[in-house]
Amino acid sequence: MNEIKAEPYIPDEDYDNPAMATDFYEFTMANALFLKGFKDSVMVFDMFFRKNPDDQGYSISCGQRKLVRFLQDYHFTDKDITWLKCKGMSAQFCEYLKTYRWKGDVYMLKEGTVCYPQVPMVRVECDMIGAILIETYLLQTMNFHSLIATKATKVTGMNISRPRNVMEFGTRRAHGQSAGIDGAYAAVMGGCIGTANCLAEMRYGASVKAVGTVAHSFIEFFPDEYEAFKAYADIYPDNVSLLLDTYSTFESGLPNLIRIDDYMAEKYPDDLSRRVKSARIDSGDLTASYGRLREELDKAGKQHIKLVASGSLDEGMINDMELSGGASFDSYGVGEKLITSSSDPVFGGVYKLVAVRDADGSYTPKMKCSDSESKAIIPGKLMAWRVFDEEGKGIYDIISLDDEEFIDGDEIEVIGIDPDARSRRLIRAARIEKLLVPHLIQGELAIDLPDMETKKAYVRSQIENRVPESELLPEMPQKHYVGLTVKVADMRTEMYARLHGGNI
């Protein structure tokens, strides 16, 4: 047998092609199926998740725009091909990848849609290679964006009807550069008013606004705190926001803050906009500091100076400060606990084969059974629906086969997917909507991708108007009902019994 010699691959620290940011087993599977003659087989995969972060009552679906852009530019370079040959991939497979472009169909929830466990977020239908090789990128994109957008809705108080101004300050604690940028995007979509990340605004525009003023180091550099404050005010008279706790919030920070505002009033007597806008504290007892600062500033006639809190905050701490301590900061800077979703840092989305398209255009369902019932997937080419009550609240999600159709007013027999709610029930759909909408058809864009302001408004509108309040509770939220149509439930039960030898 002739030995196959591959051109040696030389590592390049600066090289970057997102198509190669994937797990190696995806290439070994695709290569094997290619060599077995399944190059043109069409697979259907669903991406879904099994639990909401922090066991809350909802999640936010995010990352669709980035995924679409990735698929539209999907390609392999000569460097990729050289490396793949060195890793044992066949010459035929590598030659095919040289000109490969992604031409599949993607149906997804609209970006920003409230979503629930087990309900498909993304449905991919593509030739075997395109379906298999995108798994890792799809999951890391949808999982991370959805995790941070969901966390942001809670940090900004959107879910408890206490909207607050929150700036995302987590870039320096993010798990890498891309996490900082993507996290800023998702955080703003989830309700934040800005980010510390400059590159995020450069990429996504003014809706992802870069904000910030000074750090402690700026204050420390000057001979004294007042000189530091004065230097900043002289340079940025229209945007004076000062940090009070470099040395002592009340012994030096507060007196110097009042003194600087007086200095600006004297320097710009006819321009009321050129005054101190805000003051930030980053340490100590924030609740107690707020009360004393607000009292002292008001007493000094400085009601116009707003107060900002930062320092390892999350939604729990902010809720406690506001509801228990009576603090009412004008805005917050939230860093690592938002950008890493530290209370529950994994959005457990999975990507599973659910069907293979046959030559006649029909679909053969596929099912991973598992010895753990909770991991037994829902087979078939599926569609997701949401049923709304008379008040417009989304009260049920239904998973059907793609060829099942429903209209407003239908009565639909469903079987609960939750083991504790598996009984059959008849649901009358006052109003029903398809959740999965086409984003790409044969690789071509099939939807107008909205701008950030539209997506932010969409998220807020859903939480304020379309989600039952019981699902938004931070403690013991109601579980959203998800049911299967009889066709899907019967098929799943039959396949599980046949493939696994038991009943669901």
N, C-alpha and C positions, 0 to 999 in steps of 0.2 A: 504494500500500500504506500502510495506517495505521501510524503510528509507535506502538510500545508504550512507554508511560511507566511507569516503576517508581517507587514511593515511595522517596525517598533513605534510605539506611541511615546511621545515626550510630554510629560506633565507640564501644564501651563497654569500658574496660579491666577492669571487674569482672565482665563477663558470662562465663558458663561453662555450656555444655551439651556433655557428652561425645560426643553424637551428631554434633557438628560438628567434633570433633577427627579429621578425616579428610582424605584427599588429594582435591583438587578434581576430578581426573579420574574419581573414582568418581561424582560427581554428573553430570558431562557424559555418561558412559556410561549411567547409569540414566535420565537425561532422554531421551536419544536412543532407547533401547530402549522406554521408555514411549510416546513419540510414534509409534513404529513398531508399536505394538499388542502388545508383549510383557509388559505389566504383570503378568499372572498366570502367566507362564512360571516353572517351578520349576527352580532350578539346584542342583547339588551341588558344593561346594568342599571340598578337603582342605587342611589346614595341616600341613606337615611340615618337617623341616630336613635339611640335606645333610651336616653334619659335627658331631662333638662339639666343644665348646670345648676349646682346648688340645690337640686331637687325643687326648683321653682316651678311655677305653673305654665311657663311658656318659654319660647326661644325666638330669636330673630334670625331669619335666613339672610346671609350676606356673603358676598364674594363673587356673585354672578358676573359682574362686569369684567373682573380680572380673568375669570375662567374663559369667557367668550374671547377676549383679546388673545389669550394664550392659544386657544384652538385655531383662531384665524391665522396665526403666525407659526403654526406647528410645522417644524421641518428638522432635518438632520444635516449636519455639515460634514465635510471631508474629515475633520478631526474626530467627529463622533464615529464615523464609519471605521476609521483606523483603530480607534480604541475598542470598538465592538468586535472587530476581527481578532484583536489581541486577546480578548476575553472568550474566544471560542465560538462566536456566532458564525453561522455559515456564510459563505461567499454569496450565495443566491439571496439570502435574506438581507444581507448588507447592501447588495446592489439594488434591491427593491426599495430599501429605505432612502436611497439617495434622492429619489424624486417623489417620495411619499408626501402627500398633503392630506390634512384631516377633512373628510367630506361626510361626516355623520350628521345625525339629528340630535339635538339637545332640547329637552323640555325641562323647565325649571319653575320653581316658585319665582315670582317677581322679586327682585332684590328688595329686602326690607320687610318681606311678608312674615307675619307671626306664624310660627310653625310648632309642631308637636312631635313627640317620639313615635317612631314606626312609620310615619307618613312620608312617602318619598319627597325629597327636596329636589333631586336631580334625576332625570331619566336619560340615559345615553343609549342610542341605537346606532351602531357603526360596524364597519368591517372589523374583523377579528383584531387586527393590529392596532387600529385606532381605539378600539374599545379597551384593550388590555393595557396599552402603554401609558395611558393618561391617568391611571388610578391614583398614583401618589400625588401628582400635582393637583388633581381635582380635590382630593381629600384634604391636603394641607391648606389649600386656598379656602374651601368652604368651611372647614372646621375652625380655622383660626379667625377668619372674618366674623363668622357667626358667633363665636365665643365672645369676642370683644364687643361686638354690637349689642349682644344680649346684656353683657355686664354694664355697658354704658347706659342702657335704659334704666337700670336700677340705681346706678350712681347719680344720675341726673334727676332721680325722683319721679321719673315719668310714670312708673307703675303704681305709685301711691298718691298720684295727683298732687305732688308737691314739687313742681318743676323748679329747678335751680340751675344757676349758671355754673357750669363745670368746664375747666380747661384741662385738656389731656397733657400731663407733664411727664409721661413715662418713657420717653425715648432712651434715656441713658440707662434705664433698667430693663429695657426690652431684650428679648432673647435674639439679638442680632439686628443688623440694619434693616432687613426687609420686614421684620416683625415691628420695628418702630414705625416704619412708613405705612404698612398695611394696617397696623393697629390704630394709627392716627385717623386713617380713612374710616375704619369701622366705628371708632369711638365718636367721631363727628356724626356719622349716620345714625348712631344710637342716641344722639341728643347733645353731645358736647358742643360748646360754642367756639372752640379753637384748639390748637395743639402747639406744643413747643417746637415741633419738628418743621424746620424750614423746607426740606426737600418735599415734604408732603404737600405744602401749599404750591410749590413749584410744579408738582405733577398734577394736582387735582384742582388748582385754582383757588380763588379767594374764599370759596365756601369752606375750605379746609384751612382756615386762617392761622398763620403762624403768629404767636403772641409771646410776650415776655419782656422783662425789664432788666433787673439786676440780680446778681447773686451776692452772697456774703463777701466773696473775695473783692468785689468792687468797693464795698464799704471799708474793708480792712486795708485796702491799698492806701487810702488817704490818711493824713495825720489824725483826723478825728471824724466822727460820724457826720457832724453838721457839714463839714467841707465836702464829704462824699455826696450827701443829699443835694447840696448847692450845685455841685458840678453836674449832677444828672439833670437837675431842674433847669440849669442854664442851657444845656444842650437839647433837651426834649421838653420845652415848656408846655407843649400841647398834650403831653402824655406822661405826666409825672405820677409814677406809682412806686412807692418806696418800701423797702424791707426793714422791719422794725427790730428784729430780735438778734442782730449780730452781736451786740454786747448785752443790752438789757432792754426789754420791751418798754418798761415803764420808767426806768431811771434815766435812760438816754433816748431811746427810740421815739417815744411819744412826745417828749418836750421838743426834740429836734424836728419832728414832723410838724408840729404846730408852728414852730419858728420858721420853717421853710415856707409854709403856706402864707404866713404873714409877709415874708420876704417877697413872694410872688405877687401878693396883693399890692405891695408897694411898688414893685417893678412894673407891673402891668395894671394900673389902676382902672383903666377903661375896658379891660378885656376879662370878663368873668370866666371865660373858658380856660384861661391860663391860671389855674389853681391846681393844687394837689388833687388828683383824681381818686387815688386809692392807696391803701397801705396794707401790706401783707405780713402775717405772722406765720412762722413755719415750725414752731416748737412750743413746748410748755403746755399748760392747761388751756387749750384753745377755748373751751366753753367759758371758763372764768375770765380769760383775757378779753373775750368779746364784750362781755357785759361792762367791764371796767373801761375798755377803750371807747366803746360807744358813748358811755356816760361822760367821760372826760372830753371827748371831741365835741359832743353836743353842748356841753357847758362852755366850751371855748368858742362856740359859734361856728364849728366846723362840720355841720350836718352834711355838707356836700361830699365829704371824704368817705368813700366806700371802704368796707373791710373785706379782706380776702384771707382765706385760710388754706394752708397746705401742710404737708408733712405726714406721709404714710396713711392717708385717709382712704376709706372705702364707704360704701353705702351704709353699712351698719354704724360706723362711727358718726357719720354725718346725721343719720336719723336720730341717734342718741343726743347729739349736740342740739339739734333743733327741737325735738319733741320732749326730751327730758330736761335738757339744760336751758332751753329758752334762747339759745344762740340763733341769730338770724344773719349769718354772713351774706354779703352781697354776691360773692362768688367763691369758688373753690378751685384749687389746683390739685388734681388727683393723678398720681404717678404710677408706681409699680403695681399697686393692687388692682388697677384698671388694666394696664397694658399687658399684664400676665394673667389676669383674672385669678389672682392668687388663692381665693377661697375655693375654687374648683377649676384648675387650669387645663382641663382636657375636655374638648367637645367631641364626644365619641362617635362621630360619623363613620359609617362603613360603606363599602362599595361592593355590591354583590351581583353576580350573574343571576338573572331571573328568567331569561328566555333566549331561545335561538330561533332566528327566522328560517323557515323552511323554503324550499324552492318554489312552492305554490303560493308563497306570501303569507301563509299561516304561521303561527308561533308555537313552538314546543316549550312548555314551561320547564324551568330548572329550579332546583331547590337544595339548599344546604340544610340538612335536617339537624345535625348535631345531637349529642347526648344531653345537651342542656336545652330545654324547651324554649327558654327565653331567647336563644340564638337561632331558633328555627325561623327561616325567613319566609316572606310572603312571595310565592312564585307567580310568574306570568307577566305579560306586558300590562302594566297597571296605569290607572289614572287616579288622581286624588281630587276630592271634592270637599267643599265646606258648606254646611247647612247653617243658615242664619234664622234667628227667631224674628218675631214681629217688630222687635226694637232694633234689629240690625246687628245683634250680637252673634258672633260665630260660636255655636254651641256644640256642633258635632263635626268631625271629619270622617269621611267615608272613603275607603279604598275599594275601587272597582276594577274590573278588567277594562282595557282601553276602549273596547267596542261597546261598552254599556253606556247608555245615555239617559240623563235625567233632566227634567225641567221643573221650574217653580210649581209648587203645588203637589208634586208627586209624593206618594207614600212608598217608602223604600224599606224593605226588610233587611236588617243588618244583624250581624253577630259581633259582639264586643270582642276586641282583641286582647283586652286586659283579662288575665285569668280570674280576677275577682268580679268581672262584669261580662262574662261570656254568653249570657243568655241572649236569646233572640228578642229583638224589639222592632216595632214598626215606627219608623220616623217619618213624620210629615214635614216635607221641606217647604216651608213658607217661601224661602228663597234659597237657591243653591247655585254655587259657582264652581267651575273647574279651577283647580289650583295650579296645575302644571301647564305652562304656556310655552309655545315654541320660541326658542331663542336663536337656534341655528337649524336650518334645514339644508341637508346636503352640503354642510359647511358654510352656507351663506347666511348672513344676518337676517333674522326674521322678526325682529322687534326693535322699536325705537328705545334706545337705552337712555333713561331719564338722567337729568343732572342731579347734583348732590342736594340742592335745595328741595327738589321734588321728592327725592327719596327720604329726606329727613321729615318732610311733611307727611309722607305716606306712613312712616313708622309711627309718628305721633298720632295721626288720625286713627290708626288701628287700635292702639293701646287706649286712647281716650274714648273711642266710640264703638269698637267692634269686638272687643274682648270682654267677657264677663268679669266683673270686678272680683269675683271669688277666685279666679285664676291668677289675679295679679297680687294677691296677698303675699307679703314677704314671709309670713309664718303659716304653715299648713295650708297652702293653696289647694283649691279644688283641682282634681285631675281632669284634664280635657278628655271627653269621650271620643274614642276612635273605634270605628267599626268596619267590618268587612261585609261586602255584599254576599249574598248566599252563594253565588257562583264562585267567588274567590275563596270563601271559607270552605266550601265543599271540596274544591280542587286542592286546597292546602291540606285538608284532613286526609283526603285520599292518597295524595303523594307521600305524606308523612308516614302513613300506615304501610304503603307499598315499599318505600325506600328504607325506612328505619325499623319497621316492624312493630310499631306501636301507634297509639292515638294521641293527638294533641289534646 
